[in-house]
């Protein structure tokens, strides 16, 4: 074990000063985290989400897999960071699903509309959809991530068929596209709460019990 | 009035052999229709749907506006031809809205899913959405066409607020994207009638009476 000469990289908590040095592997440096992110983007684009591994990303970045784990915890965490996604589904979904089942539709609709109202949160998602429209590899990567990290997790958490979750996702996805990408009126300008009132019963029908 | 030397252009009914010759305007030729389409694409992309005119398209193509009318009837008709859209909304919407109001959700869901099941019908729509994702002018053009030719027409026809129509459109648009572009399972492979059963009550809630 050696101390990294450069110390804190400024990007994360700051506790990352020790790691194993192995032949051909560099210690944590000012941009180790950034280099892992760059490596991750390459690996995810090449292999998709399912076949990408933390070990493969570490190899591409020339660092120890433990360092990747340290920075990003899980493969989902790396994906979220690499694509600048606004939230990690594994952390947000349990919070949204928590609470009365008869209000899950309202919670999901309000969460998605509130999150996407922030341009800083929305832009990376729009950018991802944009590149998916023209790149088959990006499509595969998004499809696998969506399926594993969002759709399956919600369907299992609520004990509903995946198709119902996909119908709910399609409703919210379509609204976000009309509101922010196509900017059709009145959906582009209407108040979030008016949209929640209109959409929540739909999402409730898909995600509610029974 | 003169006869076009080249006769039928092979693209339409075949009755277009006579037209007025004016200075600087060419008579109908083997690809007059194709030239109008090329001109229309340019004008729609430059001016959007609302500000484009048949007169402006005719001028760009170097033909008489009456010839444009003859081939395409309306500005919507030219747009549909220029962008290879599978159907002209002005012709299809009345048919879909006709029939019992309490089944309009089912009719709309089945129509959209059946139409988009045909790759020849779907591809131009996907291509259009694709270019909208990366080109602001295409976005404006689609937004205007959607608003005038689809959303307003249905909202007026059914006497519902436009926002309800947009919610319905968003649901179907999202499902088509998940099914055919992102190809997420199970929605990508499931039978159309199963999807109609799942989605029709949603569309009915938005488009139904009251």
HADDOCK unambig.tbl for C-alpha pairs under 7 A between the chains (distance, minus, plus):
assign (segid A and resid 130 and name CA) (segid B and resid 133 and name CA) 5.40 0.50 0.50
assign (segid A and resid 130 and name CA) (segid B and resid 134 and name CA) 6.82 0.50 0.50
assign (segid A and resid 133 and name CA) (segid B and resid 130 and name CA) 5.38 0.50 0.50
assign (segid A and resid 134 and name CA) (segid B and resid 130 and name CA) 6.80 0.50 0.50
assign (segid A and resid 139 and name CA) (segid B and resid 182 and name CA) 5.78 0.50 0.50
assign (segid A and resid 143 and name CA) (segid B and resid 182 and name CA) 5.93 0.50 0.50
assign (segid A and resid 143 and name CA) (segid B and resid 184 and name CA) 5.96 0.50 0.50
assign (segid A and resid 163 and name CA) (segid B and resid 186 and name CA) 6.09 0.50 0.50
assign (segid A and resid 163 and name CA) (segid B and resid 187 and name CA) 5.99 0.50 0.50
assign (segid A and resid 166 and name CA) (segid B and resid 187 and name CA) 6.93 0.50 0.50
assign (segid A and resid 167 and name CA) (segid B and resid 175 and name CA) 6.64 0.50 0.50
assign (segid A and resid 170 and name CA) (segid B and resid 171 and name CA) 5.93 0.50 0.50
assign (segid A and resid 170 and name CA) (segid B and resid 174 and name CA) 4.11 0.50 0.50
assign (segid A and resid 170 and name CA) (segid B and resid 175 and name CA) 5.13 0.50 0.50
assign (segid A and resid 170 and name CA) (segid B and resid 178 and name CA) 6.85 0.50 0.50
assign (segid A and resid 171 and name CA) (segid B and resid 170 and name CA) 5.94 0.50 0.50
assign (segid A and resid 171 and name CA) (segid B and resid 171 and name CA) 4.22 0.50 0.50
assign (segid A and resid 171 and name CA) (segid B and resid 174 and name CA) 5.88 0.50 0.50
assign (segid A and resid 173 and name CA) (segid B and resid 174 and name CA) 5.86 0.50 0.50
assign (segid A and resid 174 and name CA) (segid B and resid 170 and name CA) 4.11 0.50 0.50
assign (segid A and resid 174 and name CA) (segid B and resid 171 and name CA) 5.87 0.50 0.50
assign (segid A and resid 174 and name CA) (segid B and resid 173 and name CA) 5.87 0.50 0.50
assign (segid A and resid 174 and name CA) (segid B and resid 174 and name CA) 4.45 0.50 0.50
assign (segid A and resid 175 and name CA) (segid B and resid 167 and name CA) 6.65 0.50 0.50
assign (segid A and resid 175 and name CA) (segid B and resid 170 and name CA) 5.14 0.50 0.50
assign (segid A and resid 178 and name CA) (segid B and resid 170 and name CA) 6.86 0.50 0.50
assign (segid A and resid 182 and name CA) (segid B and resid 139 and name CA) 5.78 0.50 0.50
assign (segid A and resid 182 and name CA) (segid B and resid 143 and name CA) 5.93 0.50 0.50
assign (segid A and resid 184 and name CA) (segid B and resid 143 and name CA) 5.94 0.50 0.50
assign (segid A and resid 186 and name CA) (segid B and resid 163 and name CA) 6.11 0.50 0.50
assign (segid A and resid 187 and name CA) (segid B and resid 163 and name CA) 6.00 0.50 0.50
assign (segid A and resid 187 and name CA) (segid B and resid 166 and name CA) 6.93 0.50 0.50
assign (segid A and resid 202 and name CA) (segid B and resid 202 and name CA) 6.10 0.50 0.50
